[in-house]
Amino acid sequence: MQQLRIILPLAVLIVSVATFRQATTSAASASAPQAQPSAPTIASALDHEISGVEKQIVDVAEAMPEDKYNFSPETLNIPGADYKGVRTFAVQVKHVAASNYFIWSPLTGDKLPEGLKDGDGPENLKTKADTIKFLKDSFALGHKAAATLTTENMLQNPGNSKSTRLHLATFGVAHAFDHYGQMVEYLRMNGIVPPASRGK
């Protein structure tokens, strides 16, 4: 009983001190000036768009099992469908990455990766891991390309291109989303729910 008389006031004191401390900390942080977010720029707006499509495409590429990377709808032999010669899933992923390089490298001045000759990507990429690395590296170039854009240069034509810098930058995003839709269908044809549709 005597211990309870000592412990109870001590507990009340500890709670009171903790409450007072939290109240003064909250008041101090409330009165501190809040940092203003920086105004968006053409570069930051486009970088945000690239991040969005990058997440969607990379998630889909990672969701397809490696043993299905050579899947093409042609193998389903759907009556009345004409899928003859369409790209495999692996080539879809490599095509997005290869196109990213072709579209965005004029903005950065970077050389194309070795072995990149056409829109189907390098032939030496055989594994899922290598293909995804190629894809992620291509989006890294996209972020670098976005960073080059300013309101002063966005309507200029880089190098020998007939397109403006802004058109090239935004076309990379639009093109990737086009193929994202196809890749989602490839997942669905294999009974795989696309990552963006899970939990909904």
C-alpha positions in Angstrom: 0.0 0.0 0.0 2.8 2.4 0.8 4.5 1.5 -2.5 1.3 2.4 -4.3 1.3 5.8 -2.6 4.8 6.4 -4.0 4.3 4.9 -7.5 1.0 6.5 -8.3 2.1 10.2 -7.8 5.3 9.4 -9.7 3.4 8.0 -12.6 1.1 11.1 -12.7 4.2 13.3 -12.7 5.8 11.4 -15.6 2.7 11.6 -17.7 2.3 15.3 -17.0 5.9 16.1 -17.9 5.5 14.0 -21.1 2.3 15.8 -22.1 3.8 19.2 -21.4 6.9 18.4 -23.5 4.8 17.2 -26.4 2.6 20.3 -26.2 5.6 22.7 -26.3 7.2 20.7 -29.1 4.0 20.9 -31.2 3.6 24.6 -30.5 7.2 25.3 -31.5 6.9 23.4 -34.8 3.5 25.0 -35.5 5.0 28.5 -35.1 8.2 27.6 -37.2 8.0 28.9 -40.8 7.0 26.2 -43.2 9.2 25.6 -46.2 7.5 26.6 -49.4 7.5 24.0 -52.2 9.5 25.1 -55.2 7.6 26.1 -58.2 7.2 23.4 -60.9 9.4 23.7 -64.0 9.0 22.1 -67.4 11.8 19.7 -66.4 10.2 18.7 -63.1 6.8 18.3 -64.6 8.1 16.0 -67.3 10.3 14.1 -64.9 7.2 13.4 -62.9 5.5 11.9 -66.0 8.5 9.8 -66.8 8.5 8.4 -63.2 4.8 7.5 -63.6 5.2 5.5 -66.8 8.5 4.0 -65.6 6.9 2.5 -62.5 4.0 1.0 -64.5 6.3 -0.6 -67.1 9.0 -1.8 -64.7 6.3 -3.3 -62.4 4.7 -5.2 -65.4 8.1 -6.4 -66.6 9.0 -7.7 -63.2 5.5 -9.4 -62.8 5.9 -11.6 -65.8 7.7 -14.9 -64.8 11.0 -15.5 -66.7 9.7 -18.7 -68.3 6.9 -16.6 -69.9 9.2 -13.9 -71.3 9.1 -15.6 -74.7 5.3 -15.6 -74.7 3.4 -14.2 -77.6 -0.3 -14.3 -78.3 0.5 -16.2 -81.4 1.1 -19.3 -79.3 -2.5 -19.4 -78.1 -3.8 -20.2 -81.6 -7.1 -18.2 -81.0 -9.5 -19.0 -83.8 -10.0 -16.0 -86.1 -7.2 -14.0 -84.4 -4.1 -12.9 -86.4 -1.2 -12.7 -84.1 1.3 -14.0 -86.5 4.7 -12.4 -86.0 3.8 -10.1 -83.1 6.5 -9.4 -80.5 7.1 -11.7 -77.6 6.8 -10.2 -74.1 10.6 -9.9 -73.9 10.8 -8.0 -77.2 8.0 -5.7 -76.0 10.1 -4.8 -72.9 13.3 -4.4 -75.1 11.3 -2.3 -77.6 10.2 0.2 -75.0 13.8 0.5 -73.7 15.3 0.7 -77.2 12.8 3.4 -78.2 13.5 5.3 -75.0 17.2 5.5 -76.1 16.3 6.5 -79.7 13.9 9.2 -78.5 15.7 10.7 -75.6 19.4 10.4 -76.5 19.2 13.4 -78.9 18.2 15.5 -75.8 21.2 14.4 -73.8 23.8 13.8 -76.4 24.4 10.3 -75.1 25.6 7.6 -77.5 23.3 4.6 -78.0 24.2 1.4 -76.1 26.4 -1.1 -77.9 24.4 -3.6 -79.9 21.3 -1.3 -80.2 20.5 -1.3 -83.9 16.7 -1.2 -84.2 13.5 -1.0 -82.2 13.7 -4.6 -81.0 16.7 -4.0 -78.7 20.0 -5.7 -78.5 19.9 -9.4 -79.4 22.4 -10.4 -76.7 19.8 -9.7 -73.9 18.6 -13.2 -73.1 17.6 -13.1 -69.4 14.8 -11.3 -67.6 17.4 -9.6 -65.3 19.4 -8.3 -68.2 16.3 -7.1 -70.0 15.0 -5.3 -66.9 18.3 -3.6 -66.3 18.3 -2.4 -70.0 14.8 -1.1 -69.4 15.7 0.7 -66.1 18.8 2.2 -67.7 16.7 3.6 -70.5 14.4 5.4 -68.1 17.5 6.8 -66.3 18.3 8.4 -69.6 14.7 9.8 -69.7 15.2 11.5 -66.4 18.5 12.9 -67.7 16.7 14.1 -70.8 13.9 15.8 -68.8 16.5 17.7 -66.8 17.7 19.4 -70.0 14.4 21.0 -70.7 13.9 24.7 -70.1 11.2 27.2 -71.3 13.9 28.7 -73.4 15.0 25.5 -75.3 11.9 23.3 -75.3 10.8 24.4 -78.8 14.3 24.0 -80.3 15.3 21.0 -82.5 18.2 19.1 -81.0 20.9 18.1 -83.4 19.5 17.0 -86.7 16.1 16.1 -85.4 13.0 17.5 -87.0 11.2 17.3 -83.7 11.3 19.8 -80.9 12.9 18.9 -77.6 9.5 19.0 -75.9 7.9 16.7 -78.5 10.7 14.1 -78.1 10.5 14.3 -74.3 6.8 13.8 -74.2 6.6 11.3 -77.0 8.8 9.0 -75.0 6.2 8.9 -72.3 3.3 8.4 -74.7 5.1 5.6 -76.6 5.9 3.8 -73.4 2.2 4.0 -72.2 1.1 2.6 -75.6 3.2 -0.6 -75.0 2.3 -0.7 -71.4 -1.3 -1.5 -72.5 -0.1 -4.4 -74.7 2.1 -5.8 -71.9 -0.8 -5.7 -69.5 -2.8 -7.9 -72.0 0.1 -10.3 -72.2 0.0 -10.7 -68.4 -3.7 -11.2 -68.5 -3.4 -13.9 -71.2 -1.2 -15.8 -68.8 -3.6 -15.5 -65.8 -1.5 -12.7 -64.1 -3.2 -9.7 -62.6 -1.2 -6.6 -63.5 0.4 -5.0 -60.4 -1.6 -1.7 -60.9 -4.9 -3.7 -60.7 -4.0 -5.7 -57.6 -6.0 -5.1 -54.4 -8.8 -3.3 -56.2 
